[in-house]
């Protein structure tokens, strides 16, 4: 059984090799950045974390148990606490298959590793947080989420109809 620190180290080593080989000299590389796997933890049937590289920042989900063969590039909806995200299946020989969701690419908006890592940590925290209900929510978010709708508000009775005399009084004082 793999633990988070061991898997994080394997992911960092694999993508550090990719940076030095396949990505060497590619213009999308931000030379101020390096590879860092952030916040890897178990969630459901996956290891979930954010990978920072000089060319992208992605949410990664590694299956804990074998999910069977998949075609690289296949897409699925990833159900996470904050909502659903589109995941794309990837594969690296030394890591096996994994789901990836792009957060930033390219990485030129990040001046340094510290900022990129802080952003990765904040993104993971938001992705893994269950959203709080909006105080101004009119119930549509609940309905769209598939939860039962709240009961309708109490019926408001219309005012009684005006008599002819009251209607004519409303018109008094009105201009010609």
C-alpha positions in Angstrom: 0.0 0.0 0.0 1.3 3.4 -0.9 1.3 6.3 1.5 1.0 10.0 0.6 4.7 11.0 1.1 5.9 8.1 -1.0 3.5 8.7 -3.8 4.2 12.5 -3.7 7.9 11.7 -4.0 7.3 9.4 -7.0 5.1 12.0 -8.8 7.7 14.8 -8.2 10.5 12.5 -9.5 8.6 11.5 -12.6 7.6 15.1 -13.5 11.1 16.4 -12.7 12.4 13.9 -15.2 9.8 15.1 -17.7 10.8 18.7 -17.2 14.5 17.8 -17.8 13.8 15.7 -20.9 10.5 16.0 -22.9 9.9 19.6 -21.8 13.5 20.9 -22.0 13.7 23.9 -24.2 9.9 24.2 -24.7 8.9 27.8 -24.6 6.0 27.3 -22.2 8.4 26.6 -19.3 8.6 29.2 -16.6 12.3 29.0 -15.4 11.4 30.4 -12.0 9.4 27.3 -11.1 10.1 23.7 -10.2 8.0 20.6 -9.7 6.1 20.2 -6.4 3.2 17.9 -5.4 1.0 19.6 -2.9 -1.6 18.3 -0.4 -1.8 14.7 -1.6 -4.4 12.9 0.5 -7.1 10.1 0.1 -10.5 11.1 -1.0 -13.0 8.3 -1.9 -11.2 5.9 -4.2 -8.4 8.3 -5.2 -5.3 10.1 -4.0 -6.0 13.8 -4.7 -3.5 16.7 -4.8 -2.3 19.6 -6.9 0.9 19.3 -9.0 2.9 22.4 -9.7 5.3 22.2 -12.7 7.1 24.9 -14.7 4.5 24.4 -17.5 1.2 23.7 -15.7 -0.6 23.4 -12.4 -3.1 20.5 -12.3 -5.4 18.8 -9.9 -4.4 15.1 -10.0 -6.4 12.1 -8.9 -4.6 8.7 -8.7 -6.9 5.7 -8.3 -6.2 3.8 -5.1 -7.4 0.5 -6.8 -6.9 -0.3 -10.5 -9.7 1.2 -12.6 -9.0 -0.9 -15.7 -7.5 0.2 -19.0 -8.5 3.7 -20.3 -7.6 5.6 -23.4 -5.2 8.5 -22.7 -7.3 11.7 -23.3 -10.6 10.1 -22.1 -12.8 12.5 -20.1 -15.0 12.1 -17.1 -16.8 14.2 -14.5 -14.8 14.2 -11.2 -17.1 14.5 -8.2 -15.3 16.5 -5.5 -16.7 18.3 -2.4 -17.0 21.7 -4.2 -18.6 20.3 -7.3 -17.9 18.4 -10.5 -14.8 19.0 -12.6 -13.8 17.6 -16.0 -10.9 15.2 -15.7 -8.7 13.9 -18.5 -7.0 10.5 -18.2 -3.3 10.5 -18.4 -0.6 7.9 -18.1 3.1 7.9 -17.2 4.9 4.5 -17.2 6.4 5.1 -13.7 3.1 6.3 -12.2 0.4 4.5 -14.0 -2.9 6.1 -14.9 -4.4 9.2 -13.3 -7.1 11.9 -13.8 -5.9 15.4 -14.4 -7.8 18.7 -14.3 -6.0 21.9 -15.5 -5.9 24.8 -13.1 -3.2 27.0 -14.8 -1.3 26.7 -18.0 1.1 28.1 -18.9 2.6 29.3 -15.7 4.0 32.7 -16.6 1.7 34.6 -14.2 3.7 33.1 -11.3 6.9 35.1 -10.5 8.3 32.5 -8.1 7.8 29.0 -6.6 6.5 30.3 -3.3 3.5 32.0 -5.1 2.8 29.0 -7.2 2.8 26.7 -4.2 0.6 29.0 -2.2 -1.8 29.2 -5.1 -1.8 25.4 -5.4 -2.5 25.0 -1.6 -5.4 27.5 -1.8 -6.9 25.9 -4.9 -6.8 22.5 -3.3 -8.4 23.8 -0.1 -11.3 25.4 -2.2 -11.8 22.3 -4.3 -12.0 20.1 -1.3 -14.4 22.4 0.7 -18.1 21.8 0.7 -19.7 25.1 -0.3 -21.8 26.9 2.3 -25.3 27.8 1.3 -25.7 31.3 -0.1 -27.7 33.5 2.2 -29.3 35.2 -0.8 -30.0 31.8 -2.5 -33.5 31.7 -4.0 -33.5 27.9 -3.9 -32.3 27.4 -7.5 -28.9 26.2 -6.5 -30.5 23.6 -4.3 -32.8 22.5 -7.1 -30.0 22.3 -9.7 -28.0 20.2 -7.2 -30.8 17.7 -7.2 -32.0 18.4 -3.7 -35.7 18.8 -3.0 -37.0 22.3 -3.4 -37.9 24.2 -0.3 -41.7 24.6 0.3 -43.2 27.6 -1.5 -43.6 30.8 0.5 -47.0 31.3 2.2 -49.6 32.7 -0.3 -50.0 36.4 0.0 -53.7 37.5 -0.3 -54.3 40.4 -2.7 -56.0 43.5 -1.3 -59.8 43.7 -1.6 -61.0 45.4 -4.8 -61.7 49.1 -4.7 -65.3 50.3 -4.7 -66.3 52.7 -7.5 -66.4 55.6 -5.0 -62.8 54.7 -3.8 -61.6 54.4 -7.3 -62.9 57.9 -8.2 -61.3 59.3 -5.1 -57.9 58.0 -6.2 -58.3 60.0 -9.4 -59.1 63.3 -7.5 -56.2 65.7 -7.5 -54.7 64.1 -10.6 -53.7 66.6 -13.3 -55.9 67.3 -16.5 
